[in-house]
Amino acid sequence: MNIRPLSSGLVAVGLLILALSSEAAAGCRWTWDCTQGYPCRQVQVCDDALDLPTIKPPEISPIPSPTIKPIPAPTIPPIGTTQCQPQYLCDSRGNCRWQTVCQ
C-alpha cells in the first residue's frame, strides 16, 4: 500500500483550507481618517461589502504630518458603491498615506 502520495495530498488540502480561512477572516479593519486634519477620526475599512464588521479598538489618534491632497484620477466606482475619493488614512503607529476609498 502506497501511503506517501495520500499523506502529501492531505497536507496540501489542509494548507489550502488554512489559507482560505485566514483570508476570509481578514474582513474589516479599523484605521484613522486624517483627511480633514487633526483630530483624526477612527473609521472601519472593509475589502468587500460582505465582510463582517469588527470591534473598535481603543487607540489614541495619531498626529499626521502636513500633506497636500492629490488630484483624484477619474474612476468608475465598483458595483455597490456610488463614489470614490482620496482619503488620508493613518495606522495606529502614525504611518499615513493617501488612498482611494469607495463608498
C-alpha positions in Angstrom: 0.0 0.0 0.0 1.4 3.4 -1.0 0.7 5.9 1.8 3.1 8.7 0.8 1.1 10.3 -2.0 -2.1 10.2 0.1 -0.5 11.9 3.1 1.1 14.6 0.9 -2.3 15.2 -0.7 -3.9 15.6 2.7 -1.3 18.0 3.8 -1.9 20.1 0.6 -5.6 20.1 1.2 -5.1 21.1 4.8 -2.8 24.0 3.9 -5.4 25.2 1.3 -8.2 25.2 3.9 -6.0 27.1 6.4 -5.1 29.7 3.8 -8.7 30.2 2.7 -9.9 30.5 6.3 -7.2 33.1 7.3 -8.0 35.1 4.1 -11.7 35.0 4.9 -11.1 36.1 8.5 -9.3 39.2 7.3 -12.6 41.1 7.0 -12.7 44.7 8.1 -10.1 46.7 9.9 -10.0 50.0 11.8 -7.8 52.8 10.6 -7.6 56.6 11.2 -9.0 59.1 8.6 -7.0 62.3 8.8 -8.4 63.8 5.6 -9.9 66.7 7.4 -6.8 67.3 9.5 -6.3 66.8 13.3 -8.0 65.3 15.2 -8.3 62.2 13.1 -11.4 60.0 13.3 -11.4 56.3 13.5 -13.1 54.6 10.6 -13.7 51.0 9.6 -12.3 49.9 6.1 -13.5 46.7 4.5 -12.2 44.9 1.4 -15.6 43.6 0.4 -19.2 44.6 1.0 -19.9 41.3 2.6 -17.1 41.5 5.2 -18.3 41.4 8.8 -17.7 44.4 11.0 -15.1 44.2 13.8 -15.0 45.7 17.3 -13.5 49.2 17.5 -10.1 49.0 19.3 -9.3 51.7 21.9 -6.5 53.8 20.4 -5.2 57.3 20.6 -5.4 59.4 17.4 -2.1 59.9 15.6 -0.8 63.3 14.7 -0.5 63.3 10.9 2.3 65.1 9.0 1.1 68.0 6.8 0.3 67.0 3.2 -1.4 68.2 0.1 -4.5 66.4 -1.2 -3.7 64.6 -4.5 -5.8 65.3 -7.6 -8.2 62.4 -7.9 -7.9 60.3 -11.1 -11.2 59.8 -12.9 -12.5 56.3 -11.9 -15.7 54.4 -12.3 -16.9 53.2 -8.9 -17.1 49.5 -8.4 -20.5 47.8 -8.2 -22.3 48.6 -4.9 -20.6 51.9 -4.4 -21.5 55.4 -5.6 -18.2 57.4 -5.4 -14.5 57.1 -4.9 -12.3 59.8 -3.4 -8.8 60.1 -1.9 -8.6 59.9 1.9 -5.5 60.4 4.1 -5.5 57.2 6.2 -3.2 56.5 9.1 -2.4 53.3 11.1 -2.1 53.2 14.8 1.7 53.8 14.6 1.2 57.1 12.7 2.1 55.9 9.2 -0.1 57.9 6.9 -0.7 57.8 3.1 -3.3 58.8 0.6 -5.6 56.0 -0.5 -8.6 55.9 -2.9 -11.7 54.8 -0.9 -15.0 53.9 -2.5 -18.3 54.3 -0.6 
